[in-house]
Every structure is written in C-alpha cells, then in structure tokens.
Amino acid sequence: MTSINVLGLPPSVRDALIKASLDTVEDLLLYTPPGLSNDVPSARFKRQQVSKGVSSSGYDRLMNLTPSEIAFAYDQAAAYIFETKIAYGSAHDLLQDESWLSLGDPVLDAAVGGKGIMTRAITEIAGESAVGKTQLCLQLCLTVQLPESMGGLDGSVVWMSTEGKFPYNRLESMITQFVAKHQEDVPDMDADIIRENIYYESMADQETQLHIFNYQLPILVHDTYLSQEDDDDKEEDHGDHTEEHSASSRKKPIKLIIIDSITNNFRSELTVGSSGLDQAGNQGAKAGFRSSILQRSADICEIGLRLRTLADQYGLAVICVNQVTDVIAAESTSHPPPLPFRPLPQTRDFTSTLHDTGKLKKPALGLVWENTINSRLVLQRTRLPDSYGTEGYAQTVSQETHRTLSVVFSPWSGHNRSNDPSQPGHCRYKIDETGVVGIPNTN
C-alpha cells in the first residue's frame, strides 16, 4: 500500500481524504470521482470510523471537497500508478516473477500441477472437519522456509486464526521430523529459527478481522521486507562474520499468509433478525437479513482485495481454509423419485463421501468468495463399513480412512471434479507423524 502523502496534494484535500480512511493510493482508486462523495460516506467510512477512532467531522470534510478537488486527487493517484508501473507490466514479466510453493510431498505437488501452489494468488483449501486442512497448513508453514531450490520460498509465514488456539503441540512434533529430514541438505536449519519465522495472530470477531487485514497485516509484511533489506546492506558493508548479524538474519520476509478459517467469523456474526408475529415484523426481519448479507458480501470483497494486493505486491502465497455446507436438494412428492443427484461437469460443488455417499457439499461463503479466490483444493475422507458374517448375522467394521485431495478449479493445474484417480488434479493421501503424505497411484 502506498500512502497518499506521495501525491503532493493540497493539505486540505489530503487531510480530508485521510480523515475519511482513504489514506492510500490504492484506497482512493477503488472509487470513481463521483463515487467518492456518494459511496464512501454511506458505506466504508461509517463502518470504519469506530475502529479507527475517526469522528464525524471526517464525513463533513470529505463532503466539503469540490468536484474539481476530488477529480484532481483521483487523477494524481492514477498518474502515480502509471508512472511507477505498480499495477501493470507485460505478460512475460509477470510469468518470470511467478514462484511456486511446494506442498511438502511430490505426490501432492503432482496432483496440483507439478510444482505446488503458485504465489501472487489466493488458494482455498476446503473440506469437512478432521480431513487434514490444518495439518496441511502446518506443513506449508515449514515448507515455505526452505530454499527455493527445494520447493520453498525462503520466507516466513503469518498464521491468522478465527477458530481458537494455535496447534502448538502438533507443530512441535512436525518441526522435529522436518529438521531431521532436511538437516543434511540445509545444515544451518534450526528448530528455534523455524519457530521465530512463524507469526501468529488471533481474530476473535469480524471487526478485529477487518482491522487486521486493512492495517496491521500490510504493516507487518512491509516491515519484514525492510528488515531483510537492512540485513542485506549490513552484509555488504561488514560481511557476515558477527554474531549480531547472524541473529538479525534469522528473520525472513513474509512469503506465506494462512487464514484458518476465512469462514468462521462471517458465519457466527451473520444477523438473521428476530421473527415477529405480525407482517411488519416479518418484513423487518427479512430486510435486516438482506442488509446483513449485502454487508457480508462487501466485507468479503474488501478482504479479498487486500489479500490479492499483498500477494501481488510482495510475491506472496495466500492460503484460506474454508468450511463446507450441505446442499439441500428439493424433493417432489407428486412425481416419481428423481435419479441420484450427481454434480454437473460445470459445477464447482463436490460430492462428499463421508459416511453417506451421494451427499452433496459445497464450500461456504457462496459465489462472491468463489469469484475472489484463484484456485480451490478440496480435501475429503471416507470410512465405509465392511460387512462380514458371524454365526448367521452380519457385523460391520470400519475400514482404514480413505483420504483424497482434488483440484476443483485452478489456473495452473488440471481440475478433477469426477474424483477419478487416473486423471490429473487428484490424489490420495494419509496423515502420519511427519504431516500430510501423498499416496502414489498403483493403477
């Protein structure tokens, strides 16, 4: 994010925009000049003024700007973006800048395209509870710290949680296995350094979540890159021989952002409204619900914009864990029972095989979020009963859990919505003491 202080605006115009929470060039360009006086005060400003401590005078000062002053500020922001080439480049340049983050296993990497997860993009990992979403994210926390020649990004990670405590115990066991596995190839690998390069932040509610995405996260990411540049300058000036420099160089720039999960706060704080007995009360409840849905969609778009901006500006990989929800298919009583429902080839839903084959699930947050992310990976597990006979009656036992990873959509990998193991975009996996391990296809 670039402060509007670089634009050289008149102090009155600059102060009015800052008071209205439009304190970066990117924020200013989100709106057209007419929309700055219409959309901002009614939606974005009023929602953020409490969290930022902005008084109502910010609204008045923005409204007092003349159309020519607003148009001038907008033109200055657009000119700055154009001259500094922040937001554009050739297709060849973009391709050369792409990096890949390994999932930590060659079978998993092959399933998602061969190299792993692409940077400068938002990747969603969706699935039911206990399928291994958090386990895979913990594995990425370790893999991202590897050198690029080994499938990592030589960077640190930010883990933002909306679902309780960070899984420290599981991380510690994985770090031990990880260090032992890569000690020979990376002699200076140390468990303490790995821990220092994992940042954690809890987002207890939606207001805190939006504040972190808008302000704290961009500052943290930027500061880690400044620290890295300072360390590089010290190395050139003084060499790499002092213990002080060795300690400072343990911190790496942030290359991975994990949100576990993106869904929780939006689900828990969705306002349904109280159901009244009279018609007016029912209409009020419905209007309140629609308003809450629209506000949620606006917040999802804003979070997606912030994450994609950070990913593009700093070459990050962004992982968002998503929950799933049931799809209720309508049943007709006046017609014969329909054939078993199967997802159409063009749908982005997926069929869950957990205890109930044919039960349709889909990732939460709907179409707005689906159009925000770049790729979607689905983790599933199945434990089907195996019947056997004992003295004239049947008994059942549970077989070993069958876990699968599928690519629902991705710009760099072939998708596999049919769960066909012989096709790309699909693989089996297991979870052991080292983490998530892909199972090669024996067919």
C-alpha positions in Angstrom: 0.0 0.0 0.0 1.2 3.5 -0.9 0.4 6.5 1.3 -1.3 9.4 -0.4 1.4 11.6 1.0 3.4 10.8 -2.1 0.9 12.5 -4.4 1.7 16.1 -3.4 -2.0 17.0 -2.8 -3.0 20.3 -1.2 -3.1 19.9 2.6 -6.8 20.5 2.9 -7.6 17.8 0.3 -5.0 15.3 1.7 -6.3 15.8 5.3 -9.9 15.3 4.2 -9.1 12.0 2.4 -7.1 10.7 5.4 -10.0 11.6 7.8 -12.3 9.5 5.6 -10.0 6.5 5.8 -8.8 7.0 2.2 -5.1 7.2 3.3 -3.5 5.1 0.5 -3.4 5.5 -3.3 -5.0 2.1 -3.7 -7.9 3.1 -1.5 -8.5 6.2 -3.5 -8.6 4.4 -6.8 -11.3 2.0 -5.6 -13.9 4.6 -6.4 -14.7 6.9 -9.3 -14.6 10.6 -8.6 -18.4 10.9 -8.3 -18.4 7.9 -6.1 -16.1 9.4 -3.6 -18.8 11.7 -2.3 -21.6 9.2 -2.6 -20.4 5.7 -1.8 -17.6 6.3 0.7 -19.5 8.2 3.5 -22.5 5.8 3.4 -20.6 2.5 3.4 -16.9 2.4 4.1 -16.4 5.5 6.2 -19.3 4.9 8.6 -18.2 1.3 9.2 -14.6 2.1 9.9 -14.8 5.3 11.8 -15.4 3.4 15.1 -12.5 1.1 14.7 -10.1 3.9 13.6 -11.4 6.4 16.1 -12.5 8.8 13.3 -15.0 11.5 14.2 -18.0 12.5 12.2 -16.0 15.6 11.1 -14.2 13.4 8.6 -17.5 12.8 6.8 -18.2 16.6 6.7 -14.7 17.4 5.4 -15.0 14.9 2.6 -18.4 16.3 1.6 -17.0 19.8 1.5 -14.4 19.0 -1.1 -15.3 20.3 -4.5 -15.7 18.0 -7.5 -12.6 19.5 -9.1 -10.6 18.8 -5.9 -11.8 15.2 -5.8 -11.1 14.8 -9.6 -7.6 16.2 -9.1 -6.8 13.8 -6.3 -8.1 10.9 -8.4 -6.0 12.0 -11.4 -2.9 12.3 -9.3 -3.3 8.8 -7.9 -3.9 7.3 -11.4 -0.8 9.2 -12.7 1.3 7.9 -9.9 0.3 4.3 -10.5 1.0 4.7 -14.3 4.4 6.4 -13.8 5.7 4.0 -11.2 4.4 0.9 -13.1 3.0 -0.5 -9.9 -0.1 -2.2 -11.3 1.0 -3.3 -14.8 3.6 -5.0 -16.8 4.0 -7.3 -19.8 2.7 -10.9 -19.6 6.3 -12.1 -20.0 7.3 -10.1 -16.9 4.5 -11.5 -14.8 5.4 -15.0 -15.8 9.1 -14.5 -14.9 8.1 -13.2 -11.5 6.0 -16.3 -10.5 7.2 -18.6 -7.8 5.9 -21.9 -6.5 5.5 -23.2 -3.0 5.7 -27.0 -2.6 3.1 -28.8 -0.5 5.9 -30.8 1.0 5.3 -34.0 -0.8 6.0 -34.9 -4.5 2.7 -36.8 -4.9 0.7 -33.8 -3.6 2.6 -31.4 -5.8 2.0 -33.6 -8.9 -1.8 -33.5 -8.1 -1.9 -29.7 -8.1 0.1 -29.1 -11.2 3.6 -30.4 -10.6 5.3 -27.6 -8.7 2.9 -26.9 -5.8 0.9 -23.7 -5.1 1.5 -20.5 -7.2 2.4 -17.2 -5.5 0.6 -13.9 -6.2 -2.7 -15.8 -5.8 -5.3 -16.9 -3.2 -5.6 -20.6 -2.8 -8.6 -22.1 -0.9 -8.3 -25.4 1.0 -11.9 -26.6 1.7 -13.2 -29.6 3.4 -15.2 -31.0 6.3 -13.9 -31.2 9.9 -10.9 -33.6 10.6 -9.9 -34.1 6.9 -6.5 -32.6 7.5 -6.8 -28.9 6.4 -4.9 -27.6 9.4 -2.3 -30.4 9.1 -1.6 -29.3 5.5 -1.3 -25.7 6.5 1.2 -26.5 9.3 3.2 -28.4 6.7 3.2 -25.3 4.5 4.5 -23.3 7.5 7.6 -25.4 7.4 8.0 -25.9 3.6 7.9 -22.1 3.0 11.1 -21.7 5.0 13.1 -24.0 2.7 15.3 -22.5 -0.1 13.7 -22.0 -3.5 15.8 -24.8 -4.9 14.0 -27.2 -2.6 10.5 -26.0 -3.3 10.3 -23.4 -0.6 10.3 -19.6 -0.8 13.0 -18.9 1.8 10.5 -16.8 3.8 8.4 -16.7 6.9 4.6 -17.2 7.4 1.7 -15.4 9.1 -0.9 -17.6 10.6 -4.2 -15.8 11.4 -6.8 -17.9 13.3 -10.5 -17.4 13.9 -11.0 -20.9 15.4 -9.3 -21.0 18.8 -5.8 -21.7 19.8 -2.8 -22.3 17.5 -1.9 -26.1 17.3 1.5 -25.7 19.0 1.8 -29.3 20.1 1.3 -30.7 16.6 3.6 -28.1 15.1 6.4 -29.1 17.6 6.2 -32.7 16.6 6.3 -31.8 12.9 9.3 -29.4 13.4 11.3 -32.3 14.9 10.6 -34.5 11.9 11.1 -31.7 9.4 14.5 -30.8 10.8 15.7 -34.4 10.8 14.5 -34.8 7.2 16.3 -31.7 5.8 19.3 -31.4 8.1 21.7 -32.9 5.6 20.6 -30.6 2.7 20.2 -27.5 4.9 23.0 -27.7 7.5 22.1 -24.4 9.2 18.4 -25.4 9.8 17.4 -25.0 13.4 14.1 -25.6 15.2 14.4 -22.2 17.0 14.8 -20.3 13.7 11.8 -22.1 12.3 9.6 -21.1 15.3 10.8 -17.5 15.0 9.6 -17.3 11.4 6.0 -18.3 12.2 3.9 -15.3 13.2 0.5 -15.9 14.9 -2.5 -13.6 15.3 -6.0 -14.3 16.6 -9.0 -12.7 15.0 -11.8 -13.1 17.6 -14.5 -11.2 15.7 -15.3 -9.7 12.3 -14.4 -6.2 13.3 -10.9 -7.3 14.5 -10.5 -9.4 11.3 -11.2 -6.4 9.0 -8.9 -4.1 11.0 -6.0 -6.6 10.8 -6.4 -7.1 7.1 -6.7 -3.4 6.4 -3.9 -2.1 8.7 -1.8 -4.5 10.8 -1.1 -7.2 8.2 0.2 -4.8 5.5 2.5 -3.1 8.0 3.8 -6.4 9.3 4.6 -7.7 5.8 6.2 -4.4 4.8 8.4 -4.3 7.9 9.7 -7.8 7.3 10.9 -6.8 3.8 12.5 -3.6 5.2 14.3 -5.7 7.8 15.6 -8.0 5.1 16.9 -5.1 3.0 18.7 -3.7 6.1 20.3 -7.1 6.7 21.5 -7.3 3.1 23.1 -3.8 3.4 24.9 -4.8 6.6 26.2 -7.9 4.9 27.6 -5.9 2.1 29.2 -3.3 4.4 30.6 -5.5 7.2 30.5 -9.1 5.9 28.7 -12.0 7.6 31.0 -12.7 10.4 29.4 -11.3 13.6 27.0 -13.0 15.9 24.9 -9.9 15.9 24.3 -10.0 12.2 23.7 -13.8 12.4 20.9 -13.2 14.9 19.3 -10.5 12.9 19.3 -12.5 9.7 17.3 -15.3 11.3 14.1 -13.3 10.5 12.9 -13.9 6.9 10.5 -11.8 4.8 6.9 -13.0 4.9 6.1 -15.2 1.9 3.0 -17.0 3.1 -0.3 -15.9 4.7 -2.6 -18.5 6.1 -6.2 -17.8 7.3 -7.7 -20.6 9.3 -10.5 -20.2 8.7 -11.9 -17.4 6.5 -15.4 -18.6 7.2 -15.8 -18.7 11.0 -16.4 -15.0 11.8 -18.7 -14.5 8.8 -20.9 -17.4 9.9 -21.0 -16.6 13.6 -21.8 -12.9 13.1 -24.4 -13.1 10.4 -27.5 -11.2 11.7 -30.8 -13.1 10.9 -33.0 -10.8 12.9 -35.9 -11.7 15.3 -39.0 -13.2 13.7 -42.1 -11.1 14.6 -45.7 -12.4 14.6 -47.1 -9.5 12.5 -46.4 -8.8 8.9 -44.5 -5.7 9.6 -42.2 -7.6 12.0 -41.5 -10.3 9.4 -40.7 -7.7 6.7 -38.3 -6.0 9.1 -36.5 -9.3 9.9 -36.2 -10.1 6.2 -34.9 -6.6 5.4 -32.4 -6.9 8.2 -31.2 -10.3 6.9 -30.8 -9.0 3.4 -28.8 -6.0 4.7 -26.5 -8.3 6.7 -25.9 -10.5 3.6 -25.1 -7.4 1.5 -22.7 -6.1 4.1 -21.0 -9.5 4.4 -20.5 -9.6 0.6 -18.9 -6.2 0.8 -16.6 -7.3 3.6 -15.6 -10.4 1.7 -14.8 -8.3 -1.4 -12.7 -6.0 0.7 -10.7 -8.8 2.4 -10.2 -10.4 -1.0 -8.9 -7.2 -2.4 -6.5 -6.7 0.5 -5.1 -10.2 0.2 -4.7 -10.1 -3.5 -3.0 -6.7 -3.3 -0.4 -8.0 -0.8 0.1 -11.2 -2.8 0.8 -9.3 -6.0 2.9 -6.6 -4.4 5.2 -8.8 -2.4 5.0 -12.1 -4.3 3.2 -14.0 -1.5 1.2 -17.1 -1.4 -2.1 -16.8 0.4 -3.9 -19.9 1.8 -7.5 -19.6 3.0 -9.1 -22.5 4.8 -12.8 -22.8 4.2 -15.6 -24.8 5.8 -18.3 -26.6 3.9 -22.1 -26.6 4.0 -24.8 -29.0 2.9 -26.7 -28.6 -0.3 -30.4 -29.3 0.2 -31.9 -30.8 -3.0 -35.7 -30.2 -3.4 -37.8 -33.3 -3.5 -41.1 -33.6 -5.2 -44.0 -35.7 -3.9 -46.2 -35.5 -7.0 -43.6 -37.1 -9.3 -41.5 -40.3 -9.2 -38.3 -40.1 -7.1 -35.5 -38.5 -9.1 -32.4 -40.3 -10.0 -29.5 -40.0 -7.6 -28.2 -36.4 -7.8 -24.7 -36.0 -9.3 -22.9 -32.7 -9.8 -22.9 -31.5 -13.3 -19.5 -31.2 -15.0 -19.5 -27.4 -14.9 -20.4 -27.1 -11.2 -17.9 -26.3 -8.6 -19.6 -28.3 -5.9 -18.2 -31.6 -4.9 -19.7 -34.8 -3.6 -18.8 -35.7 0.0 -18.3 -39.4 0.6 -18.0 -39.2 4.4 -20.3 -41.9 5.8 -23.0 -41.0 3.3 -22.2 -41.4 -0.4 -24.0 -39.1 -2.7 -24.4 -36.4 0.0 -23.7 -33.1 -1.7 -21.5 -30.5 0.0 -20.1 -27.2 -1.2 -17.6 -24.6 0.2 -19.1 -21.9 2.3 -19.4 -18.1 1.6 -21.1 -18.5 -1.8 -20.4 -17.1 -5.2 -18.9 -13.8 -4.0 -16.0 -15.6 -2.3 -15.7 -18.1 -5.1 -15.0 -15.3 -7.6 -12.4 -13.8 -5.3 -10.1 -16.8 -5.0 -7.8 -18.1 -7.7 -7.9 -21.8 -7.0 -9.8 -24.3 -4.9 -8.5 -27.5 -3.4 -10.9 -29.9 -1.7 -9.9 -32.5 1.0 -12.2 -35.4 1.7 -12.2 -38.6 3.7 -14.3 -41.8 3.6 -14.7 -44.6 6.1 -17.1 -47.1 4.6 -18.3 -50.1 6.6 -17.1 -53.6 5.6 -19.7 -56.3 6.4 -18.8 -59.8 7.4 -20.8 -62.8 8.6 -20.6 -64.3 12.1 -22.9 -67.2 13.1 -25.8 -66.2 10.9 -25.8 -62.4 11.3 -23.8 -59.6 9.8 -21.3 -57.5 11.6 -19.6 -54.3 10.3 -16.2 -52.8 10.9 -14.7 -49.6 9.7 -12.0 -49.8 7.1 -9.0 -47.6 7.1 -9.8 -44.0 6.4 -9.6 -43.1 2.7 -8.5 -39.5 2.1 -8.4 -37.7 -1.2 -7.2 -34.3 -2.4 -8.9 -32.9 -5.5 -8.4 -29.7 -7.6 -11.8 -28.2 -8.2 -10.5 -25.2 -10.3 -7.1 -23.7 -10.8 -5.4 -21.6 -13.5 -2.2 -23.6 -13.3 -3.4 -27.2 -12.8 -5.9 -29.6 -14.4 -9.1 -29.9 -12.3 -10.7 -33.2 -11.4 -14.4 -32.9 -10.4 -15.1 -36.6 -11.0 -12.6 -37.8 -8.4 -11.0 -40.1 -11.0 -7.6 -41.2 -9.6 -6.3 -41.8 -13.1 -6.8 -38.1 -14.1 -4.6 -35.2 -13.0 -5.8 -33.0 -10.2 -6.5 -35.8 -7.8 -4.5 -38.0 -5.3 -4.9 -40.0 -2.2 -3.0 -39.0 1.0 -2.5 -40.0 4.6 -1.6 -38.2 7.8 1.3 -39.5 9.9 3.8 -38.1 12.4 5.6 -36.2 9.6 2.5 -34.5 8.3 0.4 -34.9 5.1 1.9 -37.6 2.8 0.6 -38.4 -0.7 -0.1 -42.0 -1.7 1.1 -42.9 -5.2 -1.5 -44.3 -7.6 -0.8 -48.0 -8.0 -3.1 -48.4 -11.0 
